[in-house]
Amino acid sequence: AGPNLKEWLREQFCDHPLEHCEDTRLHDAAYVGDLQTLRNLLQEENYRSRINEKSVWCCGWLPCTPLRIAATAGHGNCVDFLIRKGAEVDLVDVKGQTALYVAVVNGHLESAQILLEAGADPNGSRHHRSTPVYHASRVGRADILKALIRYGADVDVNHHLTPDTQPPFSRRLTSLVVCPLYISAAYHNLQCFRLLLQAGANPDFNCNGPVNTQEFYRGSPGCVMDAVLRHGCEAAFVSLLVEFGADLNLVKWDSLGPESRGRRKVDPEALQIFKEARSKWSECSDEFGGID
């Protein structure tokens, strides 16, 4: 079944007739990081015309461009050379992944920076369900996240909840799990959490689309502060949310105690900071209310 599946993928998704796809030397060189072979091949017009060709290569099943392959493997010198020879930086594979996205997923900072400098979209592709920012936030790669932010990545991006999406394709958000700020907290990646807030991430819901907390899954957090407490995050997460103006009244717990509310117990210090901040916020609200 294996070889047959590979052949089927080749038939369905390769950009050229099968007889042309048999020669995978360009793609193989990108995979192993053989810069000299790339230089030699791309001196010929035949190979220059195939620089953006999606093809199955020696060790891969998914038809991809040479640039996508080199970015996956983290061969920064090959990535740079292919771009200078005309490779398009934002072409997607059949899964909607860009070269930048796979570079980020595989943790290759150098390749990601080269792609960003060459004008790659820091938000990846709308055809894929994740983004470079989301993945970097989840795995705690603050260095990669910082580079993405530097090149204008949207820290609140959600491709399924954009304002220009019209019914019946639009839908309300019923979980925070798709949000970079939430996922960085869920995995306790404090540095990424801080970077996102500093870059303008919404400290309350962190999404661009409509939010309907009444339709959230039962027991799921209704806002980022709620999630930070439920996931047992350290006090620094709460302090950051308070500092960046989170609405403390969005947490709707009947009784605020350090008992278990999910996989982890609430961090006592984090809970204390939250209670003190909300108490001060309530006092200020009452004071201004009295003035009115």
C-alpha positions as CSV (number, residue, x, y, z in Angstrom):
1,A,0.0,0.0,0.0
2,G,2.9,2.4,0.8
3,P,4.4,2.7,-2.7
4,N,0.9,2.8,-4.3
5,L,0.0,5.7,-2.0
6,K,3.2,7.6,-2.9
7,E,2.4,7.0,-6.6
8,W,-1.1,8.2,-6.1
9,L,0.1,11.4,-4.4
10,R,2.5,11.9,-7.2
11,E,-0.3,11.5,-9.8
12,Q,-2.7,13.8,-7.9
13,F,-0.5,16.7,-6.8
14,C,2.7,16.9,-8.8
15,D,2.8,20.0,-11.0
16,H,4.2,18.3,-14.1
17,P,3.5,15.1,-16.1
18,L,4.8,12.0,-14.3
19,E,7.7,11.5,-16.7
20,H,9.0,14.9,-15.7
21,C,8.6,14.2,-12.0
22,E,10.9,11.2,-12.1
23,D,13.9,13.5,-12.0
24,T,13.9,14.6,-8.4
25,R,17.5,15.7,-8.1
26,L,16.6,19.3,-7.4
27,H,14.2,18.4,-4.6
28,D,16.6,15.7,-3.2
29,A,19.5,18.2,-3.1
30,A,17.2,20.6,-1.1
31,Y,16.4,17.8,1.3
32,V,20.0,16.9,2.1
33,G,21.3,20.5,2.0
34,D,23.5,19.9,-1.0
35,L,24.1,23.6,-1.9
36,Q,26.7,22.8,-4.6
37,T,24.3,20.4,-6.5
38,L,21.6,23.1,-6.3
39,R,24.0,25.6,-7.8
40,N,25.0,23.2,-10.6
41,L,21.4,22.2,-11.4
42,L,20.0,25.8,-11.4
43,Q,22.5,26.8,-14.1
44,E,20.4,24.9,-16.5
45,E,17.1,26.4,-17.8
46,N,15.3,23.1,-17.4
47,Y,15.8,23.2,-13.6
48,R,15.4,27.0,-13.2
49,S,11.9,26.5,-14.7
50,R,11.2,23.9,-12.1
51,I,12.3,25.9,-9.0
52,N,8.7,26.2,-7.8
53,E,7.6,22.7,-8.8
54,K,5.8,20.6,-6.3
55,S,7.1,17.1,-6.5
56,V,7.6,13.9,-4.4
57,W,11.3,13.5,-3.6
58,C,13.5,10.7,-2.4
59,C,12.4,10.6,1.3
60,G,9.1,12.5,1.1
61,W,5.6,11.5,0.2
62,L,3.9,14.9,0.1
63,P,4.6,16.8,-3.1
64,C,6.5,20.0,-2.2
65,T,8.7,22.7,-3.7
66,P,12.4,22.6,-3.1
67,L,12.1,25.7,-0.9
68,R,9.5,24.0,1.3
69,I,11.8,20.9,1.6
70,A,14.9,23.0,2.5
71,A,12.9,25.0,5.1
72,T,11.6,21.8,6.7
73,A,15.1,20.4,7.0
74,G,16.5,23.8,8.2
75,H,19.1,24.2,5.5
76,G,19.4,28.0,5.8
77,N,22.0,28.4,3.1
78,C,19.8,26.4,0.6
79,V,16.7,28.4,1.6
80,D,18.6,31.6,0.9
81,F,20.0,30.4,-2.4
82,L,16.7,29.2,-3.7
83,I,15.0,32.5,-2.8
84,R,17.7,34.4,-4.7
85,K,17.2,32.2,-7.7
86,G,13.5,33.0,-7.8
87,A,11.7,30.6,-5.5
88,E,8.3,32.0,-4.4
89,V,8.3,32.2,-0.6
90,D,4.5,31.9,0.1
91,L,3.6,28.9,-2.0
92,V,1.6,26.3,0.0
93,D,1.7,22.5,-0.1
94,V,-1.4,20.4,-0.4
95,K,-1.9,20.8,3.4
96,G,-1.8,24.6,3.1
97,Q,1.6,24.9,4.8
98,T,4.0,27.6,3.7
99,A,7.8,27.3,3.9
100,L,7.8,29.6,6.9
101,Y,5.3,27.6,8.7
102,V,7.2,24.3,8.4
103,A,10.5,26.1,9.3
104,V,8.8,27.3,12.5
105,V,7.2,23.9,13.3
106,N,10.6,22.2,13.0
107,G,12.3,24.9,15.1
108,H,14.6,26.4,12.5
109,L,15.1,30.0,13.5
110,E,17.7,30.8,10.8
111,S,15.5,29.5,8.0
112,A,12.5,31.4,9.4
113,Q,14.4,34.6,9.6
114,I,15.7,34.2,6.0
115,L,12.1,33.7,4.8
116,L,10.8,36.6,6.8
117,E,13.5,38.9,5.4
118,A,12.6,37.8,1.9
119,G,9.0,38.9,2.5
120,A,7.2,35.7,3.6
121,D,3.9,36.3,5.2
122,P,4.5,36.0,9.0
123,N,0.9,34.7,9.4
124,G,1.4,31.7,7.2
125,S,-1.6,30.8,4.9
126,R,-5.3,31.1,5.4
127,H,-5.6,27.6,3.9
128,H,-4.0,26.0,7.0
129,R,-5.7,25.7,10.4
130,S,-2.7,26.9,12.4
131,T,-0.2,29.8,12.2
132,P,3.5,30.3,12.9
133,V,2.7,32.4,15.9
134,Y,0.4,29.8,17.4
135,H,2.9,27.0,17.0
136,A,5.8,29.1,18.4
137,S,3.6,30.1,21.4
138,R,2.6,26.5,22.1
139,V,6.1,25.0,22.1
140,G,7.7,28.0,23.9
141,R,10.0,29.2,21.1
142,A,10.2,32.8,22.2
143,D,13.1,33.5,19.9
144,I,11.1,32.5,16.8
145,L,8.0,34.3,18.2
146,K,10.0,37.4,18.6
147,A,11.2,37.3,15.0
148,L,7.6,36.7,13.8
149,I,6.4,39.7,15.8
150,R,9.2,41.9,14.5
151,Y,8.0,41.2,10.9
152,G,4.4,42.1,11.7
153,A,2.7,38.8,12.6
154,D,-0.8,39.2,13.9
155,V,-0.7,37.9,17.5
156,D,-4.5,37.6,17.6
157,V,-4.9,36.0,14.2
158,N,-7.6,33.3,13.8
159,H,-8.3,32.4,10.2
160,H,-11.7,31.0,10.9
161,L,-13.0,34.1,12.8
162,T,-12.0,37.0,10.6
163,P,-14.4,39.9,10.2
164,D,-14.6,39.4,6.4
165,T,-15.9,35.9,6.7
166,Q,-19.6,35.8,5.9
167,P,-22.3,33.3,6.9
168,P,-22.7,30.4,6.5
169,F,-18.9,30.0,6.7
170,S,-18.4,32.2,9.8
171,R,-19.0,30.8,13.2
172,R,-18.8,32.0,16.8
173,L,-15.8,31.0,18.9
174,T,-16.7,28.3,21.4
175,S,-13.2,27.6,22.8
176,L,-10.1,29.6,23.6
177,V,-7.8,26.8,22.5
178,V,-7.3,28.4,19.1
179,C,-5.8,31.6,20.6
180,P,-2.0,32.0,20.8
181,L,-2.2,33.8,24.2
182,Y,-4.3,31.0,25.7
183,I,-2.1,28.2,24.3
184,S,1.1,29.9,25.7
185,A,-0.6,30.0,29.1
186,A,-1.9,26.4,28.9
187,Y,1.7,25.2,28.2
188,H,3.1,27.6,30.9
189,N,5.3,29.5,28.4
190,L,5.7,32.7,30.3
191,Q,8.2,34.4,28.0
192,C,5.9,33.8,25.0
193,F,2.9,35.0,27.0
194,R,4.7,38.2,27.8
195,L,5.8,38.8,24.2
196,L,2.3,38.4,23.0
197,L,0.9,40.9,25.4
198,Q,3.6,43.3,24.7
199,A,2.8,43.0,21.0
200,G,-0.8,43.9,21.6
201,A,-2.6,40.6,22.2
202,N,-6.1,41.0,23.6
203,P,-5.7,40.1,27.3
204,D,-9.4,39.1,27.6
205,F,-10.4,36.8,24.8
206,N,-7.5,37.1,22.3
207,C,-9.6,36.6,19.1
208,N,-10.7,38.8,16.3
209,G,-14.2,37.3,15.8
210,P,-17.4,37.2,17.9
211,V,-17.2,35.4,21.2
212,N,-20.2,33.6,22.8
213,T,-19.2,32.4,26.2
214,Q,-22.7,30.9,26.8
215,E,-21.8,28.3,24.1
216,F,-18.4,27.4,25.5
217,Y,-18.0,23.8,26.5
218,R,-19.1,23.2,30.0
219,G,-16.3,23.8,32.5
220,S,-14.0,25.4,29.9
221,P,-12.4,28.8,30.7
222,G,-14.4,31.8,29.5
223,C,-11.4,34.2,29.3
224,V,-7.7,34.1,29.4
225,M,-7.5,35.1,33.1
226,D,-9.9,32.2,33.9
227,A,-7.7,29.9,31.9
228,V,-4.5,31.1,33.6
229,L,-6.0,30.3,37.0
230,R,-7.5,26.9,36.0
231,H,-4.2,25.7,34.5
232,G,-2.3,26.5,37.6
233,C,-0.1,29.1,36.0
234,E,2.3,30.9,38.3
235,A,1.6,34.3,39.7
236,A,3.6,36.1,36.9
237,F,0.9,35.2,34.4
238,V,-1.8,36.9,36.5
239,S,0.3,39.9,37.1
240,L,0.9,40.4,33.4
241,L,-2.8,40.2,32.6
242,V,-3.6,42.7,35.3
243,E,-0.8,45.0,34.0
244,F,-2.1,44.8,30.5
245,G,-5.7,45.7,31.5
246,A,-7.6,42.4,31.6
247,D,-11.2,42.7,32.6
248,L,-11.1,40.9,36.0
249,N,-14.9,40.6,36.2
250,L,-14.9,38.1,33.3
251,V,-13.9,35.4,35.8
252,K,-17.2,33.9,36.9
253,W,-16.3,31.5,39.7
254,D,-18.9,31.3,42.5
255,S,-16.1,30.6,45.0
256,L,-12.5,31.4,44.4
257,G,-10.4,28.8,46.1
258,P,-7.2,26.9,45.3
259,E,-9.1,23.6,44.8
260,S,-8.6,21.7,41.7
261,R,-10.4,23.0,38.6
262,G,-9.0,20.9,35.9
263,R,-5.7,19.1,35.5
264,R,-3.9,21.4,37.9
265,K,-4.7,23.1,41.2
266,V,-4.9,26.8,41.2
267,D,-1.6,28.4,42.2
268,P,-2.3,30.0,45.6
269,E,0.0,33.0,45.0
270,A,-1.6,33.6,41.6
271,L,-5.1,33.4,43.1
272,Q,-4.1,35.9,45.8
273,I,-2.8,38.4,43.3
274,F,-6.0,38.0,41.3
275,K,-8.3,38.6,44.4
276,E,-6.3,41.6,45.5
277,A,-6.4,43.1,42.0
278,R,-10.1,42.5,41.6
279,S,-10.8,44.0,45.0
280,K,-8.9,47.1,44.2
281,W,-10.7,47.3,40.8
282,S,-14.1,47.0,42.5
283,E,-13.2,49.7,45.0
284,C,-12.2,52.1,42.2
285,S,-15.4,51.3,40.3
286,D,-17.5,52.0,43.4
287,E,-15.6,55.3,44.0
288,F,-16.1,56.5,40.5
289,G,-19.7,55.3,40.6
290,G,-20.3,57.4,43.7
291,I,-18.9,60.5,42.0
292,D,-21.3,60.0,39.1
